[in-house]
């Protein structure tokens, strides 16, 4: 059996307070003396975000976090330089509250500090009716259910059914998104999830008038490079859209995984200064120009810290050649 590339720290993180979440970098690994000052995160790798400023290349997937999550992963991710969290309607209120706490903290006052933001995923149900109605209804219902916290959402990500993934259908979705923005149900930045279509990227981006296509999320990684093969990544780059790898560990661990892939990631990690297999798996899509969505539980501060550390992975020509040869063999 292949062991899962679970996060594990290979280097000593900065010391930080154990209790005050507002003045530290990754507080739960070590105690610090009370005189320590807040430290600015190292914002290493940024990606475009539609009508907003750049965001971190690592996005924390908080969509499965509970309504009252532990702050451990949130704090560790912020301290590691993460600036975008994707949440669900369940976790949105708590994360919006965390953002308010951060905004009043000493760390937020540091010169150069980047304000973290939230993305909300909304699932549109399959429909044979007008796509505009289906999308409009989903956005309006989500806005009502998240009343009071929806103002904290910087990006709204639409998870579309298969019958709304053709270029023609996506143009209808774009019209519905623009109308929802005018009606106050949708922010300026929108994303699409699960559609592998370079033509769809261009069709949706060109059809938007009020809003801006910010992200396009598809399964993609060193062991599942199909998004690269069908030119979706290239289309995103051409349109100024950030492609997000949703499943960077697909084919690396778990059922059906190639045991040699995980061993290769460990080897490459050793080649680039002691990075973990998980960090290399996350670092590969980043090196190709994508962002990655890292699945971390709310209480897993160590995992969030390690995921953020993937932004410091530097893959040279030799490491990329080795990984890309393996990726082609796996496709």
N, C-alpha and C positions, 0 to 999 in steps of 0.2 A: 504494500500500500504506500501511496505517496503522502508524506506529511504535508499538511497545509502550510503555506508560507505565512504563518501567523506572525504578527509584529513582535519583534524583540529588540531591545535597545543594545547596540553594540558599542556605543560610546557614552561617556558621562555627560549628561545634559547639564545646563546651568543650574546652580542652586537657586532656590526660591522659597518664599514664604509658604507655610503649610496651610494657612487659614484664609489669608486675605487674597481673594481671587482677582482683585483689581490692580495689584501692584507687582506682578511677577511674571516670570517665564517658567512655564511648566512647574507649578507649585507642588505637585504631589509626589515628585521623586525624591526631594531632599529638603531639609529645613535650611533656612538662611537666618542670619542674624537680623535683628530688627532694624538695623541701619541701612540695609540694602535698598537700592533705588530701583524704580521700574526701568526695564530695559526694552528698547525698541526692537521688535521682531525683525529678522532679516528677510525682507521681501525680495526673494531671489528671482522668481520666475512669474511673470504676469502675462495674462491673456486679455484680448479685447473683450469688452462686454457691451455690445450694441451702443445705446445712447449714453452709457455711463463710462466711468473710468475703468482702468484695467483691474482684473481680479486675479487671485492666485491660481496657478496651474493645477493645484490640488483643491478639489471641492469635497467637503465632507458630506456624505449622505446621511442626513439625520431624519430621513423619511420614516424610519421604523422606530425612532425614539418614542418613549411614552409621553403622556401629557405632562408629567412632572419628572423630567429626566435629571439624572445626576449632572452637575456642571463639569465633571472631570474632563471629558473629551472636548467639550467646548473650550474650556480654559487652555488646555494643552494645544489645541489646534490654533487658537488665536495667538498664543505665544510662539508657535512655530511658523507663523506667517500666513496662515490660511485666512482668506477674506470672504469666502462664500460658503454658505451652508444650504443644502437642499433639504427642505422639510416637507412634512405632510400637514394636512389640516389639524391633525392631532397634536403634533409637536410645535406647530407655528406659534401659539400664544406664549409658551415657555421661552422659546428662542427669541421672540420679539422682546420679552422681558429682559433676557440676558443682554441684548443689544442696548437697551436703555441703561442697564447697570454699567456696561462698558463705556457708554458715552459720558457718564459722569465720573469716570475713574481717572486716577493720576496717569495711567498708561495712555489714555486717549488724548491727554494734553501734550504728550511728547511731540516735538517737531518731527514731521514726516510720518506720523501714525496714520494708518489707512483704516477707514471705517468699515467694519465687516457688514455684510449684507446677506439677505436671504433669498432663496429661490423656492417657489411653491409649485409642486407638481399637481396637475389636475388631469384626471382620467376622463376622456370623452368616450361615452359608450357607443358601441356599434349602432349604426342607424341606416335605414334605407331612405330616409327623408332628406330634406335639404341640409347639407352639411353646415350651413350657416346657423340654422336653428339648433342643431345638436351642440355645436360649439358655443353659441351664445347662451343656451340654457345651462350648459356645464359651468361656464364662467360666472354667470349670474348667481347660480346656486352656491358655488364656492365662495363668492364674495359675501353672500348672506351668512353662510356658516362660519366664516372667519371674521365676521364683523368685529372691529376693534383692534384687530391685529394685522389686517390686510395691508395697512399703510406701510408696514415694515417690509413688504415684499418688493424686491428690486427686479426680479425676473419671474415670469410665469411660464412654466414648462408644460406644454400640452402633450399628453400621451394619447396618441390617436389610434383608433381601430383601423384594421386593414383596408376597409372600404373608403378611407379618407387619406390614402397615402399616394395616390396618383398626382401628377402635376396639376391636372385640372381640378381635382378635389382640393388640393392644397391652396389653389388660388381662391376657392370659396372659403376655406378656413381663414385665409388672410383677411378677406373682407369682413368676416365675422369678428376677428380679433380687433381690427380697426374700429368697428362699431362698438365693441365692448369697451374699448379704451375711451371713446367719446362718452359712453354711458357711465363711466366711472368704475367698470368692473375689471379692468386690466391695466397693468403698468405699461410703460413705454417699451420695455424690453421683454421679448417673448422667446421661448425656445420650443423645439420640437424633439420628441423622444421616440426612438424605435423605428425610424424610417430610413432605410438604406437606399438613397436615391440622389445621385448628384444632380439630376434634372429637377428633383423636388426642391433641393436647396435653392437653386436659382429661381425656380418658379415662385416659391413662397417669399423669398427675399424681395424679388422684383414687384410682387403684388402688394406688399405692405405699403401703406401710405402714412398712417399716423404712427405706427409702431416700428420697431427695429428688431430684426432677427438677431438674437444675441448668441444662442447656443443651439447645437444640433447634436443630440446624444444618440450614440449607437454602440453596440458591443464592439470592442476593438482592443487588441493587446498583442503582445509578442507571440502568443499562441493562437490568436484569432484575428489575423490582419485583413479580414474581408472588406472592412471599410476602406482600407487603402487600395485594395484590388479593384473595387468598383468606382474608384475616383471620388468617393464622397469627401474624403479629407481634402483632396485637391480643390473640389468645388467650394468647400467651406473657406479655405484660404483665399480663393479668388473673390469670394463675396464678403470677406472681412468678418466671417462668422467663426466663433470658437467651437470646434468639434470636441465633444466630451466623450471620453471612453467610459462606458458604463460598466463594463465587466473586464477590467484589466487582468483578472486572475483566471479568466475562462481558459481551460486547457492546461493551466499550470498546476492546479491541485484539484483533488476531488475525483469523482467517478470519471473514468475515461481519460484521465490526464496522462501525458507522456512522462514517465519517471525521469527521463534524461533532461526534460525541460527545466524542472526545478533544480536539478544539479547544475545545469548550465547557468541559471540565474545566480546561484550561490557562487559559482566560479567567477562570473563577471563582477559580482559584488566584492569579492576579494581583490580583483584586479583594479578596482577604482577606489580603494581605500577603506575597505571593511564595511561596505553597505550590505544590508540584508537582501535576501531573495525578494521579499515583498517590495522593498524600495526600488530594486531593479525592474520588477514587473510594472510598477507605477511609473518609473523613470523612462521606460522605453516609449510609451505614447507621448510623453512630454517632450522627449528629444525629437520626435517626429512632427512636433508642432501642435499637438492636441492638448487638452486638459484631461484630467482623470477624476472620476467620482469614486472616492474611497469609502467603503462600507466599514463603519466603526460604531460600536455600541456606545451609548451615552456614558457608561461608567469606565470605558477603556481609555484612560488618559495616555497610557503607554502606546497604545495602537495609534491614537490620533497624533501623538508626537512623532512617531515613526513615519506615518503617512506624510506629514508635513515635511519631514526630512528628505522625502523623495525629490523635493524641489532643489536640493543641493547635489543630487547625483549628476556627475559630469561624465557622459558617455562619449569617448573619443571615437575616431574613425575605426579603429580596430575592434572595439567593443560593439559598435553598431554593425559592423560587417558580420561578426559572429552571430549576433542576435537576429539580424535580417536573414541570414542564411537559414537559421533555424525556423524563422517565421515563414519563409517560403516553403520549406519542407513540411510545415504543419498546415499550410493552406490547401 
